[in-house]
Amino acid sequence: DDENDDENDEEEEEFVSVEIGVGSGYVLCSHAMRFREEMKIRLQKEGSKTKKQSRRVWKFIGVDVNEKAVEHAKETMRRHGMRVVGDDVDEEKEDLDEDDFRYSIEIFAGDMLEDDRFYRINEKTKKTEEVKDQEREKKPIDVLLFNPPYVVTPSEEMYDPSTKTSEVVTAAWAGGVRGREVVDRILYDIKSWLRPNGGTFLVVAYAQNDIEEMMEILSNQDGLRVERAKWTKADEESLVVLKAVRL
C-alpha cells in the first residue's frame, strides 16, 4: 500500500497536457513554449517558493495516427528549442533544466487515447498475460486538446487505424457522418479523462458538426462546465472552440 501511495503522490505532482492528432505540432509547441516562458517569469519573481508549491514537471504529449506527422511534430519542437523525449541531450545545455522548469515532451504514433501510456495498470494486473480494457485505469489529464477531422464525408473515406484501409492523410480531415464519427469516440466520456478541480478539454468544431448537440453531450456529464470559448471564420468555415472544465 505504501508503494502505491508513493506512486500516486508522484503522479499528482505532474501536470499533463495532451494533444490528440498533433499534426504539425504547432499547437502543442505553442502551448509548451508559453508554459515554459510563464514558469521562467514566476521563478524570477517568486524563486524557490514557486518550485516548492508547483508540481515537479509538466508533461506535454502529442499523439497522431500518421507517423509522418509525428516526425514533423518532433521537428517543430526542435526548431523552437524544445527537447523531445528520446533526443540526445546536449551536455552544454544541461544547466537549462532549472530555468525550463523540468518539462517533458513526448510525441508518438497512436490512435486517440488508446495507448498504454494514458493508463495506469496495477501491479497484480501486470503479472497476468493479458490486460483487459476494464482493468486499465485512466491517468488524469490537465489539458486535453483536439482539433479533430470534422469535415462531413462518407464513413468509407475515414482512415481506420485498425485496418489501414484508406490513405492515412485522410485522418486529418475526413470526419464521417456530420463530421462527428472521430470526435464522438471520446466526446461522451470526456469527464473521466480530466483531472478534478480544473482539468480542461478544448475541441474545434464547425456548424455541420451540430455544435449545440456537442455542447449538450458535454453538459450532460455531471461536473463539467461547458462554454463556447472562441469562434472565428476561416474561408467559408465558421469555427468554434468548445471548452469543458471539470469542477
Secondary structure, 3 states (H helix, E strand, C coil): CHHHHHHHHHHHCEEEEEEECCCCCHHHHHHHHHHHHHHHHHHHHHCHHHHHHCCCEEEEEEEECCHHHHHHHHHHHHHCCCCCCCCCCCHHHCCHHHHCCCCEEEEEECCCCCCHHHEECCHHHHCCCCCCHHHCEECCECEEEECCCCECCCHHHCCCCCCCCCCHHHHHCECCHHHCCCCHHHHCCHHHHECCCCCEEEEEEEHHHCHHHHHHHHHCCCCEEEEEEEEEEECCEEEEEEEEEEC
